[in-house]
Amino acid sequence: MPFGGNMLLIREEVGGAIVVARMRRSGVLRHAASVAVAIAAQAVVPAAQAAAPAAGAQDAPVTVLEPLQVTATRVPEPVSTVPAMVSIVEGRELRARGVDDLRGALALVAGVEAPPGGDAGPAGAVPSFWGLHEFDAFLLVVDGVPWGGAFNPAIPTLDLTNVERIEVLRGAAPVIYGATAFVGVIQVIHYPAGEAADRVELGYGSYGSLRGSASTALPTLGDYKQSLSVSGERQQFSDAREDINNGKALYRGAMPLAGGQLRFDADATLQHTVPNSPTVREGDALTTVTGRDENLNPADAHIDEHRYHFVLGYSLPTVLGQWDSTASYSHSNVRDRRGFLRVDMTPDDAGTNADYQDQDRGVIDSYFDTHLGTHLFDTVELVYGADLLYGSGKQQSTNGAYLATPGGGTPAATSTRPVDEINGIDDRRAFFGQYLQADWKPAPRWDVLAGLRLNETQERKTSTHIDTADASADIDAYDRRSKTRFSGMLGASYIAWMSGADQAVVFADYRNTFKPAAIDFGPDVTPDVLNPETARSYETGVKGRLLDGRLDYDVDFFFLHFNNLVVATTDADGDPQMRNAGSELFRGVEFETRYHFNSDLSLAANYSYHNARFGPYAETAEDGSTQSLDGKQLELSPHALAALGLLYTPAQGLNASAIGNYIGRRYLDRANQAPTDGYLTIDASLGYRWHRFGAALYGSNLSNRRPPVTESEFGDSSYYLLPARRVLFTVSADL
């Protein structure tokens, strides 16, 4: 539960008890300080009156609350008492460290890694929670809206400019977000309308990379508040062909209306990327035939995406409580053209050893939520409502083969190669849910959180395959699946010890959820709608503060029983396909802590041990035989993860940071025949600020480690490497 130093101490005397709430100086939750004080008063006042009824205010107990979170409960709730492991990363800290991607943003969050790249291209990332490294196993939320939730997290279009904070929840959110949040939730929260980081920044870095961003609160028009953030970059890599070129903008507006508040967001991303080549595995190790940064994609390879997103929200206080409604719509157009090497790179009879795809894809995500938060009997807060998530995804891929010669230069463009097949998918899915969540405080030290959700999911999928050489192999298939079932959670926390600003809170929770199988939008035809993935998780831990509130700590033990995990495998002909696996068991412990020397200097550390293994499940091996995976460790799932960071982030003068991340030994394959060593990365920053201006030097992966970090679900036995060392020099000014 680390957080930055941009805090505001709110001190109130309530019934003879001194209540202190640590809140951000500005931001969307500042108005909730009174909520924090009220919650603290419920816990402190009775204890104070019972322990020292005649004592004066100078002897009254002191309670310091963590910042509030909204991801686990939707309404503001202190991190210190919510019965779950939630970490908060402050936007001020991200800007001080020069972070512009999820890997850097989550570097000090225990048990979570988010290596960049993957099948979504160099602008993407594949976060992992509890040892599960899958591109669709978590939910990405941006300002309360699932970001690509109906299909896959829309990480390539995520913008960390003007971020107020990031909240990270381990485990599912089966009540609030239902059938979309599975092993974790990452919520990125930008400054609200009328507020901003008020900063402009320009940067130049490795391989000729350029970056610029600006955020500001625009002039108020009467009661109408507004803010704007824009960013753009040209990021180059050690692979001379790989790049990212994009422009992003977010406009936020808000105004009072009929006793409530109306909100409007408009977000746009225009992005052009050239992907790198994943490296194939030969036997138990990556091939050495291809160079580490050799790009064997076709000459015209690129992933272009135009995404537009609009949000309309309305909040209204009523006699029953606070009523909130949100409606959002996004549309993405993607042109995806690239290639994948075959495991055996020896040219076949046709003189080819690689396969290409040229895909047009259109994705629509629509989301609507309406809920009411109300108080009962002064001890129970209810949130009840309904939501609908609708997605429509259409793609058409023309596929063929080409020759990639290691060391022989850039392969030919796809336009010069014949088309072997044309594959199409039209998938439409709807997730409807009705939910009720209760937050009950039966006694000053207790907090019980319980919720139940009725999920109704429907999906229908049309798939086509046209074989240009053999019409008898054509496919025109239709499949549909619907599922109605409950999901829910029950958790409780108890303040077991409290002394001044220090405390220990024990907590435990149970969560039960499911998720319809995701679509990978790969080049191959996948006509079946797979079975939904299901999970039951149990979690317990202790969190709190020591040393007069200077040391924050959180220890979490978890067990997750997973069924029907969707895995990428091959069919009898060696072609990639998606399939439901059997069961998987995830066990582990995560520890996260931060010591605050003062408001500017802190030391953060974390350690996690994950044990992610398959249950009874068999699959076809590379030689065509059947192999059992029972008890095998999941691929690219390390046992040990650790991080250590020192941050010095004053508002003026010298500032610096250094963060080391260790990722332990893993296996590249599910049969556990191809081990790969652990590795250590180092990120650092050094800067100076005077008055409104600043200059800084940022470095990521300074150790220049290049291990395999993500397995491709499109290419057989193919892996993406961690990007090379990157250095960026920036100048900035406060507006």
N, C-alpha and C positions, 0 to 999 in steps of 0.2 A: 503493500500500500504506500509506496513512495510518492512524494509530491514535492513541488518546488517551493521557493521561498516567497512567492508573491501572495502573501497571506495578510488578512486583516483580522486582528483579535477583537472579538466582540465580548464585552464583559458586562454581565447583568447580575444584580442581586435579587434573588427570588426567594421569598420566605426565609431569609437569613442565610441562604446558600449562595455562594459565588459560582456562577456558571460562565465558563469561557468557551466560545466557539471559534475555531479557526476556519476562516472563510477566505475565498479569493477576494482581492481588492476590487475587482470588477468582473462582470460576467453574468451568465445566465442564472447562476445559483445564488448571487448575492442577496436577492430578495428573500431567500429561504433561510436567512440567518435566524429570523424569529422562530422558524420551525425547529431549528437545531437547539435553540435556547429552551424552547418549550419541552422538547424531548428530554433534554438534560435535566430540566427542573423536575420532571416526573421521577427521574432516577435518583436525584440528589436530595430534594427537599425532604421526603419522608425519612430518609436515612439520617439526614442532618438533624431533624427534629427529634428523632428517637435517640440518637447518640449524644446530643448536647443541646437540650432544649433551652438552656439558659446562656449558652455561649453567644458571644457577640460576633458581628460580621467578620472581625479580624481573625477569628478562629474557625470560620466556616470552611467546609471542604471545597476543593476546587476540582472541576472536571473539564478536561480539554477534549473537544470532539474533533474527529477527522472531518475533512470535507465531505459534503453530501454526494451521493451517487444516485442515478436514476435508471441504470440499465437493468438491475436485478428486480426493481420494484415499480418502475415507471414514475412514481412520485418520489420526491427527495427523501432520502433515508441515510443516516450516518454510515459511513463505511465501517466504523468500529463496531456496530451492532448488527448489521445485516448478516444473516446466517449463510454466508457464502464467502469465497475468496474473491475479492475485487481489488484491482490495482488501479490507481489513477496516475496518469502521466501528464504533467502540466505543460501547456503550450509554451509558456515562458522558458521552461527548461529546454524544450525542443529547439527553440530559436537560438538559445545560448550555445547549444551543441551543434547547430547547423544541420539539423536532421531534416531530410526531405523524403524519406521512404519508411516503410513499416519496419524493416529490419533495424534501423537505427532507433525508431520510436519505441520499440519493444525490447531494446537491448537490456534493460534493467528490470524487466518483468519476469518473475520466476516461472520456469517451466514452459515458456513460450519462445519459439523461434520463428522467424519469417524471412527466410532467404529470398532474395529477389530473383526475378526471372521465371522460368517454367514455361509451360505450353501457352500461357497468355502473352508471352513475349517479354522483352527486357523491362517493360514498364510494370509487369505483374509481380506477384510474390505468392508464396505458398506457406501461410502460417500453420503451425502445428500446436495442438493442445494435448496434454496428457499422453504424449507419445504417438498421437495419430497425425501423420503428415499427409493430409489430403486437401486438395484445392477447394473442396466444397463442404468440408466437415464442420466449418464454423460459420457464423453469421456476421457479416459486416453491416453495421448500422451507421448512418451519417445523419446527425441532427434528428434522431428519432425515427428515421425512415430506413427500412431494409434496402441496402444498396445492392441491387441485383439479386434480391432474395428469392425470387421465384425459380431462378436457374442457378447461377454461380456468382459468388461475390465479385463485384465490379471493381477490383483493385486497380487495374490499369488506369482508370480515370479518377482515382482518389487523389485529392489535393490537400496537403497539409499546411498550405498557406492560411494564416489567420485562424489557426486552431486555438481554442481556449483550453481544452483538455481532451485526453483520450481515456476512456474507461474500459477496462479489460475484465470480463467475468469468465472464470473457469467453469466448465460444465454447461449444461443446457439451460435455456430459458423457456421451459415447456408451457408456461402459462401466458406470459406477455407476448412472446413471439412464436409460440406453438411449434408447428412442423417445419420451421426453417432454422432454428438455432439448435445445435447438436452438442458439440463438445466445448463450445466457447463462443463468446460474443465480444467483438471489438466495436466499440461505439466512438466515433470521431465527432466531437462537438465543436463547432465553430462559434465565434463570438456572435451574439444576437444582433438583430438590426439596431443601428444606432451606436454600436460599440465595435471596436476593432483593435488590432495590435498597433494600428497607426504607424506603419513602418514601410519603407521602401528599401530594397536590397538588390545589388547587382553582383554577380560572381563570375569568375573565370577559373577554369581548372584543367585537370588532366586531359590530354589528347585533344585539346582545343574546345573543351566543353564550356558552354555559356548558360547562365541562369539568371533570371530576374523575377522579382515579385513585388507586389505593393498591396497594402490593405489600408482602408481608411473609413471612418464614419462620415458619410456624406451629410451635407447640410439638412437640418430638419425643416420640413415643409409643414408648418402648423403643428399638428400632433403626429404627423407622419415621420417615423424614424427610418433611416436607411443606411446601409453600409455596402461596400464593394471591395472585393479582393480579386486580383488578377495575378497570373503567373505564366511563365513560359520558359522553356529550356531547349537547348540542343546538347544532349549528353552523348559524348563519344566514349568508346571503350578500347581496351587493348586489342580486341578484334576490330580491325580497321573498317570493316563493313557494317558492324553492328552500331545502331544509334537509336536515339529517342528524340523526336522533335514534336513539341506540343505547345498548345496555348489553352489556358483554363481560366474561367471567370465564374464568380459566385456573387450574385446580388441578393440582398436580404432587405425586406421592408416590413414594417409593422405599424399599426395605427389602432386607436380605440374605435370600437364600433358597437353600438347598442348595449353599452355596459360591459362589453368584453374587449378582447383584443384580436384583431385580424392579422395574420402573418402571410407573407408571400416570399418564396425563394425561387430563383431561376439560376440554373447551373448549366454550363456548356463546356465541353471538352472537344478539341480538334487535335487529333494525334496521328502522327506517322512514325512508325518504327520499322527498323530492319532487324529481324531476329538473328541470334547466333545459332550455331549448329550444336545440338546435343551430341555428346560423345557416346559411342556404343561400347557395350561390354562384351569382351571375348572371354568366355569361361568365367574365371573368378576375379578378373581385373578389367579395368578400362583399357581399350586398345591404345597402343603406342604408334599405330600406323598414321593416325591423323595428328596434326599439330594441336597444341592446347588452345590456340586462338584461331585455328583454321576454320573459315566459314565455307562450308560446302553446300550451302543453300543455292538454289538457282539464281541466276543473275538478276532476275526481276522480283526476288523475294521481298515481301513487306507485309506488315499488319497495320492497316489504317482503320481508325475508329472515329466516328462522329457521334457524340452522345449528348442529348439534351434532356434536362430534368427540371420539372416544375413541381412546386409544393404549395398548397394552400391550407392554412390552418386557422382554427378559431378556438379561443378559450373564453369561457364565460362563468363567473361565479353565480351559483344558483342557491336556492334555499336548501337543496339537497347536498350541495357540495360543488366542487370544481368540475366543470364539464369541458372536455377537450376533444377536438376532432381534427384529423389530419387526412388530406387527400394528396396523393402524388402520382405523377405520370413521367415515365422516362422512355426514350426511344434511342436505340443504338443501331447504327449501320456500320458493319465491319467487312472489310475486304482482307482476306487472309490467304497469302500465297507463300509457300515455303516447302522444304523437302526434308526427308528423313533417310539416313543411311540404313541399309540392311546390315544385320549382324555379320553375315558373310559378305564382305565387300568385293569378292571376286566377281567380275562381270559375268552375267548369264549369257545364254545363247543370243539374246537380242542386244547384247553389249551394254546392259544397264545394271546398276548396283544400288540404286536409290529410287525412292518414290516421292512424287510431289503432289500437293493439293493446291487447287485454286478455288477458294470458297468465298461466296457472298452470303452474308448472314445479317438478319434483321431481328432484333430482340425488343419486345415491349414489356415493361414492368409497370403495373399499376397497383397502388396500395391505398387502402382506406381503413382508418381506425377511428372509432368513437368510444369514449369511456367516461365514466363519472367516478370521481374520488370523493368519498364522504366519510364523516366520523360518526361512530356509534358509541355511546356511553363513555366518551372521553378516553377509552382505552383501546378501541378498535377502529382501524381505518380500512375501509373497503374500497377496492377498485374493481369495477365491473364494466364490461363493454363487449364489443364485437369488432372484428376486423376481417378484411378480405384482401388477399394477395393474388393477383392475376398475372400470368405471364404468357406471352406468345412468342415462340421462337421458330424462325424459318431459316433454312440454309440450303444452298445448292453447291455441291463440290464437283469439280471436274478433276479427275485424278489420272496420273500417268507415271511413266518411269523415265529416268534420265541417268546419265553417267557422271559420277563424282570421282575424280582422280586425286587422291591425296598428294599434295605438293604440285599439282598440275594446274593451279589457277582456278578462277571462278567458273563453275559449270554453266552450261547454256541456259538461256531463258526458257521458261515454261511455254512461251508462245511458239517456240520452235519445235516443241515435242508433241507427238500425237496424244490424243485423249483415249485412255483405255476404258474409263467408266465415268458415269455421271450419277452421283448420289444426292438424294434430297430428303429433308426431314421437315415436317410441319408439326410442332408440338405445342399444345395448349393445355395449360394447367391452372387450377384455381384452388387456393387454400382458404377456407372459411372457418372462422373460429369464434366461439362465444366463451368468455372467460370471467372468472371471479377470483379475486385474490384478497386475502384478509391479513392485515398486520395487527396482531393482538399483543398488547403489553399487559399481561395479567398482574404483574408486580413490578416495582421499580427496576429490578435488575433483569427482568425477563423480556425477551422479544420473540414472538412466535410468528412465523410467516408461512401461510398455507394458501394453495391455489389449485384450481381445477379448471380445465379447458376442454370443451367439446370441439374436436377437429373434424371437419368434413373436407376431404381432398378428392379432386377429380382430375384426371389427365387423359387426354386422347392424342394419339400419335399416328401420323401417316408417314410411311417411309417408302421411297422409291429407289430402285437401282437399275440403271441401264448399262448393259455390257456391250460395248461397241464391237466386240469380236464374236460374241455368242449370245444371240437373242434369247436362247432357252434359259440363260442364267438371269434374266431380268426378274426383278421383284417389285411388286406393288402390294404393300402390306398395311394393315390397319390394326391397331391395338389400343385398348383403353383399360383403365384401372381406376377404381374409386375405393376410398377407405374412410370409414367413420369410426373414430375411437377417441377415448379420453386420454389426456396427458395431464400431469400435475406434479406438484412438489409439496414437501412439508419440511420445514426447517425451524430450528430454535437456537437462540443464543442466550447466554447467561453471564452476567458480569460477576466472575468468581472472586475477584479481588480488586480493590480500588483504594488508592492512597494519593491524595492530591491530584497531580496531573497524570499519574501512572494508573494502569489498570490491566487486567487480564480478562479476556472475554473468550469463553469456550463456546463452540458452535457445532452443529451437526445438521445435515440435510439429506433428504432422499428426493431424487428426481426421476421421472419416468416420461420418456418422450419417443417420438418417431419422426422420420423424415422421408418423404418420397425420394426415390433415387434420382440423382442429378443427371443432366445430359452434358456430355463433354464437348459437343459440337465439333467432333473430330471428322476426319475425311471419310471414314467408313460408314456403311449403312448399318444401323442398329435398330431393327424393327420392333424389338420387344420392349414393353414397359416393365422394368424390373421391379421386384418386390421392394417395399419400403424398408429402410434401415430402422432398427429399433434399438433402444438403449435404456438400461436402468443403472443409475449411479448412486453411490453412497459416499458421503464426504463428512469429515470431522476435523476439527482443528482448534487452535487457540491463537488469538491475536491481541495486540494491545500496545502499551507503551511502558518504557522503563526510564530510569535516570532522569527523573523530573520532566518527562515528556520528550526528551531529546532522542530517544531510541524507539523507532517504530518496528514492530515485528509481526510476522504472520506465518504460522506453520499449518500446513494443510495435508491431510491424508485422504486419499481417494481410491475408490474401486468402481470400475465401469464395466458392465457386461453388455457387449455389443453384438447384435445379430444382423445378418444380411448386409454386411459391409460390401459396398460396390468396389471391385478391384479391376484393374486393367490386366488382361491376360491375352492369350492367343488361342485361336481355334485350331482344329486339326490340320489346317493348311498353313498355319503360322501367321495368319492375319490377326491384327489387334482386335480385341473385342472387350466389352464390359460385361462383368458377371457378378452375381451375388455370391460372396463367400459364405462360410458357415458362421461360427461365433468367434468373437475375439474378447480377450480379457485384458483390461488395463488397470494396473495397480501402481501406486507410487506415493511419494511424499514431496512436497514443495515447501521451501523455506525462503522467505523474503524479509529483508531488513534494511533500515537506513538510520544512520546516526547523524544528527544535526549538531555540528560544532557551534554554529551560529546561524543566522538567517541567510548567510551567503555561502557557507562551506558545509558540505555533507559528504558522507561516505556511504555508498550503497553496496549491498552484496546479496546474492541469492544462490541457492543450490537446489537442484531437483534430481530425484531418482525415479525413473520411469521403467516399468516392466510391462511392455506391450507384446502380447503373444496371441497366436492363432489358437482357436479351439479345434475341434474335429473338422477338417476340411482337406480335400484332395484336389489337385489340379494337374493339368498336363504339363510335363516337363519339356525342356527344349528338345530333348531327343525323342519325344513322342510318348514316353512312358508316363505312368501315373505316379505321383508322389504325394505322400501325406505331409501336411503342414502342421499337424497337431503339435502344439508346444513350441513352434518356431517363432522367433522374434520377428515382428513386422519390419519390412524393409525401411531403411533410412530412419529408424527410430532408435536413438541412442538411449542407453541407460542413464548416463550422467550429463547434466547441463549445469553450468555455473557461470556467474558473472561477478565482476568487481569493478566499481566505478568511483572515482573521486571527482567531485564537481565543485568548482568555485565560480559562482555566478552573481557577483555584485552588479548593481545597476550602473555603476560608473567605475572607470579604471580598468585594471587588468582582470581578465577572466580566463578560465581554462577548465578543461575536463579531460579525463582519460578513462576509457572503459575497455576492459578485457572480457571477452566471451569465450567460453570453452564448450565445445560440442563433442561428446564422447564417441567412442568406437561404435560403428554401426555395420549393418549388412546391406549390400546392394540388392540382394535378391531374397525372395521369400523362403527359399530352401536353405538359407544361411550358409551358402557355400562360397560367398564372395564378400569377405570382410573388408572394411575400409577404416583406416585409422581416424582417431579423433583429431581435432584441430583447434587452434587458438587464434582469434582475431583481435586486433587492437584498433580502436577508434579514439581520436583525440581532437581537441580544439584548443586554439590559443588566440585571444583577441584583446582588444582594448577599446573602451568606450569613453568619450568625453563629450559632455553636454548631450546634444542630440545625435552625435555622429559616432560611428564605430567602424572598425576594420577587424577582420578575423581570418584565420587560416584553419580549415577543417580537413581532417583526413579520416578515411574509412578503410578498413582492412589493411592497415599499415603493415601488417605482417605478410601481406601479399600471398595468403594461402589460397589455393585453387581447388579445393576438394569438390567431389560431386555432392550436391545438396538437394536436388529434386529429380525424381524419375519422371520421364515423359509418359503420358498415357496415350500418345499418338504413335510414337516410334517404338519398335520392339527393342527392349534392353538398352534404352538410350537415357542419358543422364545430363542434366545441366550443371555446369560448374559455377562456383561462387565467383562473382566478378572480381577483377584484379584491383590492386591498390588504386585509390582515388583521392586526389587532393584538390581542394577548391579554396580560392581566395576571394573574399567578399568585402564590399564596402556597403554601409547601411546608414540610414538616417531616420530618425523619428519624425513623423509628420505632425 
